[in-house]
Amino acid sequence: MELRQRIWSLMGPGRRQAAAEAFWSNPELRTMHQQAEALLAKQLKARPVFVKRLPSDRKAMYLSREMGTNSYLFDAALSAYHFAGHRSMLTDFLDAVGIPHENGSYETVGAAQAPTSEQLEKAIQQLGDKYRQLDLVIYLGALVLQDGRFWAHLRPIVERMEKELPSEGEP
């Protein structure tokens, strides 16, 4: 199974709904909202105007179910989810691996050097005492999905961490 589907599965309904709500409540994503509405209309076999007029909570419900089938929607919702409710984990991780950032936002093109496996392991160990293992796997997996080249050393760590999760997952 592909990493995106594994993360989708690990998130469970509650985190998916939180991600969809974070996406629709972020006014900086208006352009993405329009694209998401068009994609949802297509997925739901509905007229775009119907989706556009839905209240945000209904759009979030539909998005939480449909984002697993569309990488664009999934990536946008996952990013909104992390910035809305997990920013401290983002900033702690980037600080721990020495990547300059502005409140969790960073540039990998030319501005930073990819962290080594050792740096990543040390940072994750530090974060393991502060954050839930499942939340770490979801966030770190999202980084790999966002830029697989830059985070190439992170992929095997995420895969190992996935295997170490309790079979039932965490709440």
Helices and strands as residue ranges (DSSP letters): H 3-25, G 27-29, H 30-44, H 48-53, H 56-66, G 67-69, H 71-85, H 87-97, H 117-128, H 133-146, H 154-164
